């Protein structure tokens, strides 16, 4: 049995300042142990609806030494401390919130004050989704727009998006942005728009908030080394970031994983003082990218290698614009949900997609098309190319489910 806690962790006498949760501390961990907690929900890393650099800082940013004296830490350290106590932490993505906060910067672009202490400043600036998409205040945090969108944010037609906040918000019938008033603190200058989850640009941004799972490899001293093959065997690709020291148990498991066909992308050092790199190279399933002090020097190579490895592992590929795709696997069958976002404002209707293609790997040949009652079904044809199945759909309406079994 799990003992779950809805863990925003707000401080006493404080407002709930979405979306960034209060800084975590050792005192919180002591309380959670007293509560016998095993699962935390809504419990960390919600700052992506301010900006991706803010989320990066929330997770991995430096903590002031004065705060460390009192046991405060960033979110990644808090996750590690929870893992030591066998507490599973689930983060949160605020999908319908888009934030702007008053902020003060110095001449070098360093962020000096934000939200409460910026409100009374003379001519305060702003920081949030809008400034992130403009690449304004790029020195406020350790990352900026170009780390996530090297060519800038673009819409489904390839046009540049310079104001993500305004581009993706929900609007009332008069065209005014709809505020998420249930999270805005009355009397404060902060602003939160409700964001449209049907907007392809916003969906793409949300995908950058969560793109991978993390599996810990404990050092065997501060925490028991419980790393085992079952934790990783179902993942087709492991990214190992500069793990210069690992246990002998972990070395054996990583080698076993690669020998059984799993792919490894190792960035930087791996198991220094051992023969693991040479052993992994012999499997033919490992690629190595050297790191340097400047990310501009190694990130292009890392992303090139990652994209080449992941291309054949994606659960479903579709190059059609203005279409949402989601795959679910259940009881031996594959279900691909297709949402058509081709809304024609002049005609006030969603226009059918004349033709689109889904590409899947290692699936059955029998395809059934499901649509809501009374809605015409799309036409489907299947072409096999080895392990690949290319499913061509024609005349695709608002909502279609492709069942493959």
C-alpha positions in Angstrom: 0.0 0.0 0.0 1.2 3.5 -0.9 0.8 6.5 1.4 0.4 9.5 -1.0 0.6 13.1 -0.2 -0.6 16.0 -2.3 2.6 18.0 -1.8 2.7 21.6 -2.9 4.6 22.4 0.2 3.5 25.9 0.6 5.0 27.9 3.5 2.8 28.9 6.5 1.1 32.3 6.0 2.2 32.5 2.4 0.1 32.8 -0.7 0.1 30.0 -3.3 2.3 31.6 -6.0 1.9 29.3 -8.9 3.5 27.8 -10.7 6.8 27.7 -8.9 6.6 25.6 -5.8 8.5 26.8 -2.6 12.1 25.8 -2.3 12.4 22.4 -0.7 14.2 21.7 2.6 15.4 19.0 5.0 12.7 20.0 7.4 10.1 19.0 4.8 11.8 15.6 4.4 11.7 15.1 8.2 8.0 15.9 8.2 7.3 13.5 5.2 9.1 10.7 7.1 6.9 11.4 10.2 3.9 11.1 7.9 5.3 7.8 6.5 4.9 9.1 3.0 5.8 6.9 0.0 4.4 8.9 -2.9 4.4 12.7 -3.5 2.2 14.2 -6.2 2.2 17.8 -7.5 5.5 17.9 -5.8 8.1 19.6 -8.0 9.4 21.3 -11.1 6.3 23.3 -12.1 8.1 26.4 -13.4 8.0 25.5 -17.1 4.9 27.8 -17.5 7.2 30.7 -16.5 9.9 29.6 -18.9 12.1 26.6 -19.7 15.2 28.4 -18.3 13.3 29.0 -15.1 12.4 25.3 -14.9 16.1 24.4 -15.5 17.1 26.7 -12.6 14.3 25.2 -10.4 15.7 21.7 -11.0 19.4 22.3 -11.1 20.2 25.9 -10.2 22.7 26.8 -7.5 21.4 27.4 -4.0 22.7 30.4 -2.0 25.0 29.2 0.8 22.9 31.1 3.3 19.9 29.0 2.3 22.0 25.8 2.4 22.8 26.4 6.0 19.1 25.9 6.7 18.8 22.8 4.6 17.3 24.3 1.5 18.0 22.7 -1.9 17.0 22.6 -5.6 14.4 20.2 -6.9 16.8 17.6 -8.3 18.6 17.4 -4.9 15.2 17.0 -3.3 14.3 14.2 -5.6 17.5 12.5 -4.7 16.8 12.9 -1.0 13.3 11.5 -1.4 14.8 8.5 -3.3 17.1 7.8 -0.3 13.9 7.5 1.8 12.1 5.3 -0.7 9.7 8.2 -1.4 8.6 8.5 -5.1 8.2 12.1 -6.3 5.9 13.0 -9.2 6.4 16.4 -10.7 3.8 18.7 -12.3 3.4 20.4 -15.7 0.8 23.3 -15.5 -0.6 22.8 -19.0 -3.1 25.6 -19.0 -1.1 28.3 -17.2 1.2 30.9 -18.9 2.9 33.4 -16.5 4.4 36.8 -16.5 6.0 38.4 -13.4 7.4 41.9 -12.7 11.2 41.7 -12.6 14.2 43.9 -12.2 17.5 43.4 -14.1 20.8 45.2 -13.9 22.7 46.5 -16.9 24.4 43.2 -17.5 21.1 41.4 -17.7 21.3 39.7 -14.3 18.0 39.1 -12.6 18.0 41.1 -9.4 14.4 40.8 -8.1 11.2 39.0 -9.2 7.5 39.2 -8.3 6.9 40.7 -4.8 10.1 42.7 -4.4 10.0 43.9 -8.0 6.5 45.5 -7.8 7.6 48.7 -6.0 10.7 49.2 -8.2 10.9 52.2 -10.5 9.9 51.1 -14.0 10.0 47.3 -13.4 10.4 45.0 -16.4 8.7 41.7 -16.9 9.9 38.1 -17.1 7.9 35.1 -18.3 6.9 33.2 -21.5 6.8 36.4 -23.6 10.4 37.4 -22.8 11.6 33.8 -23.2 10.1 33.6 -26.7 11.6 37.0 -27.6 15.0 35.8 -26.2 14.9 38.9 -24.0 16.8 38.7 -20.7 18.8 35.8 -22.1 21.4 36.2 -19.3 18.8 35.9 -16.5 19.4 32.2 -16.1 22.0 29.6 -17.2 20.0 28.7 -20.3 18.1 30.7 -22.9 15.8 30.3 -25.9 18.5 29.1 -28.2 19.2 26.1 -25.9 15.7 24.8 -26.6 14.8 26.4 -30.0 18.1 27.0 -31.9 16.2 28.6 -34.8 13.6 30.3 -32.6 10.0 29.2 -32.0 8.0 28.6 -35.2 4.3 27.8 -35.8 3.0 24.9 -37.8 3.5 26.9 -41.1 7.1 27.7 -40.2 6.4 31.3 -39.3 8.4 32.8 -36.3 6.6 33.1 -32.9 8.0 36.0 -31.0 5.3 36.2 -28.2 4.5 32.7 -27.0 2.2 34.2 -24.2 -0.1 36.0 -26.6 0.2 33.4 -29.4 -1.1 30.4 -27.3 -3.5 32.0 -24.9 -7.3 31.4 -24.8 -9.4 34.4 -25.8 -12.9 35.4 -25.1 -15.4 36.2 -27.9 -14.1 39.8 -28.0 -10.6 38.6 -28.6 -9.3 39.5 -25.1 -6.9 37.0 -23.3 -8.7 34.9 -20.6 -6.9 35.1 -17.2 -6.5 32.1 -15.0 -8.0 34.0 -12.1 -8.0 31.1 -9.7 -4.2 31.2 -9.5 -3.5 34.9 -9.7 -3.1 36.6 -6.3 -5.4 39.5 -6.1 -3.8 42.8 -5.6 -0.5 41.7 -7.1 0.9 42.5 -10.5 1.6 39.0 -11.6 -0.5 37.8 -14.6 -1.5 34.3 -15.7 -3.2 33.6 -19.0 -5.1 30.4 -19.6 -3.2 28.6 -22.4 -4.8 26.6 -25.2 -3.8 23.0 -25.1 -5.1 22.6 -28.7 -2.6 25.1 -30.0 0.2 23.2 -31.8 2.8 25.7 -30.7 1.8 25.3 -27.1 1.7 21.5 -27.3 5.3 21.6 -28.7 6.4 23.8 -25.8 4.8 21.5 -23.2 6.6 18.5 -24.8 9.9 20.3 -23.9 8.9 20.4 -20.2 9.0 16.5 -19.9 10.8 14.4 -22.5 12.4 11.6 -20.6 12.4 9.4 -17.5 15.3 9.4 -15.0 16.7 6.3 -13.4 19.1 6.7 -10.5 22.4 4.8 -10.1 23.1 5.2 -6.4 26.7 5.3 -5.2 26.3 2.4 -2.8 27.5 4.5 0.2 24.9 7.2 0.8 22.3 5.0 -0.7 22.2 1.2 -1.3 23.0 0.3 -4.9 19.6 -1.1 -6.0 20.2 -0.5 -9.7 19.2 -3.6 -11.7 18.4 -4.6 -15.3 14.6 -4.6 -14.7 14.8 -0.8 -14.2 16.2 -0.2 -17.7 15.4 -3.2 -19.9 12.2 -1.7 -21.4 13.9 1.5 -22.5 15.4 1.4 -26.1 17.9 4.2 -25.4 19.9 5.2 -22.3 21.6 8.6 -22.1 24.4 8.5 -19.5 25.6 12.0 -18.6 29.3 12.1 -17.5 29.1 9.2 -15.0 32.8 9.0 -14.3 32.3 6.8 -11.3 29.9 3.9 -11.1 29.7 0.7 -9.0 30.8 -2.7 -10.3 27.2 -3.8 -10.2 26.2 -0.9 -12.5 29.1 -1.6 -14.9 27.9 -5.2 -15.3 24.2 -4.2 -15.8 25.0 -1.5 -18.4 27.2 -4.0 -20.4 24.4 -6.6 -20.2 21.9 -4.1 -21.4 24.0 -3.2 -24.4 24.8 -6.8 -25.2 21.1 -7.6 -25.3 20.5 -4.9 -27.9 19.9 -1.7 -25.8 21.4 1.5 -27.2 23.6 3.7 -25.0 24.5 7.4 -25.6 27.3 8.3 -23.2 28.1 12.0 -22.9 31.5 12.7 -21.4 33.2 10.3 -19.0 32.0 6.8 -18.1 33.3 4.5 -15.4 36.9 5.9 -15.3 39.5 3.4 -14.4 37.5 0.5 -15.8 37.3 -1.1 -19.3 33.6 -0.4 -19.6 34.0 2.0 -22.6 36.0 -0.5 -24.6 33.5 -3.3 -23.6 30.5 -1.2 -24.7 32.2 -0.3 -28.0 32.6 -4.0 -28.8 28.8 -4.4 -28.5 28.2 -2.0 -31.4 25.3 -0.5 -29.4 27.1 2.4 -27.7 27.9 5.9 -29.0 30.2 8.4 -27.2 30.1 12.2 -27.3 33.0 14.1 -25.7 32.1 17.1 -23.5 33.9 20.4 -23.2 33.5 23.5 -20.9 31.3 25.3 -23.4 28.0 23.7 -24.3 28.0 25.5 -27.7 30.9 23.2 -28.7 29.4 19.8 -27.8 25.6 20.3 -27.9 25.3 20.3 -31.7 27.2 17.0 -31.9 25.2 15.5 -29.0 21.8 16.5 -30.6 22.9 15.1 -34.0 23.8 11.7 -32.4 20.6 11.7 -30.2 18.3 12.4 -33.2 19.9 9.7 -35.3 19.5 7.1 -32.5 16.0 8.1 -31.5 14.6 8.3 -35.0 13.9 4.6 -35.2 12.6 4.4 -31.6 9.8 7.0 -31.8 6.4 5.2 -31.0 4.8 6.8 -34.1 5.9 9.3 -36.7 3.7 11.8 -38.6 4.9 14.7 -40.7 1.4 16.3 -41.3 1.0 19.8 -39.9 -2.0 20.8 -37.6 -2.6 17.2 -36.5 -2.2 15.8 -33.0 -1.0 12.2 -32.5 -1.0 10.1 -29.4 -0.3 6.3 -29.2 -1.6 3.9 -26.6 -0.7 0.2 -26.3 -3.1 -2.1 -24.5 -3.7 -5.8 -24.4 -1.6 -6.5 -27.4 -3.2 -3.8 -29.6 -2.0 -0.4 -30.7 -4.3 2.6 -30.7 -3.2 5.8 -32.4 -5.5 8.8 -31.7 -5.6 11.4 -34.4 -6.9 14.9 -33.7 -7.4 17.2 -36.7 -6.8 20.9 -35.8 -7.3 22.3 -39.3 -10.0 24.8 -38.3 -11.1 27.1 -41.1 -12.3 30.4 -39.4 -14.1 31.6 -42.5 -16.1 28.4 -42.9 -16.3 27.9 -39.1 -15.5 24.2 -39.4 -12.6 21.7 -39.2 -11.6 20.8 -42.7 -10.7 17.1 -43.4 -7.0 16.1 -44.0 -6.9 14.9 -47.6 -4.0 12.5 -46.9 -1.6 11.8 -44.1 0.9 9.0 -43.2 1.6 7.3 -39.9 4.8 5.3 -39.5 5.1 2.7 -36.8 7.6 -0.1 -36.2 6.9 -3.8 -35.3 3.1 -3.6 -35.3 0.5 -6.0 -36.8 -1.1 -5.6 -40.2 -4.8 -5.5 -39.3 -6.0 -1.9 -39.2 -9.4 -0.8 -38.1 -10.6 2.8 -38.2 -12.9 4.1 -35.4 -14.7 7.4 -35.4 -17.6 8.9 -33.3 -21.0 7.7 -34.2 -22.4 9.3 -37.3 -19.0 10.5 -38.5 -17.6 9.2 -41.8 -14.5 7.0 -41.4 -11.2 7.8 -43.0 -9.9 5.5 -45.7 -6.8 3.5 -44.7 -4.1 1.5 -46.6 -1.1 -0.2 -45.2 2.3 -0.7 -46.7 5.0 -2.9 -45.1 8.7 -2.1 -45.4 10.4 -4.7 -43.3 9.6 -3.9 -39.6 8.0 -0.5 -40.6 4.3 -0.1 -41.3 3.3 2.9 -43.3 -0.4 3.6 -42.7 -1.9 6.2 -45.2 -5.1 7.8 -44.1 -7.4 9.8 -46.5 -10.2 12.2 -45.7 -9.5 12.4 -42.0 -12.1 14.2 -40.0 -12.0 15.9 -36.5 -11.3 12.7 -34.5 -10.1 9.3 -35.6 -8.7 6.3 -33.8 -6.5 3.9 -35.8 -6.6 0.4 -34.1 -3.8 -2.0 -35.0 -4.0 -5.6 -33.9 
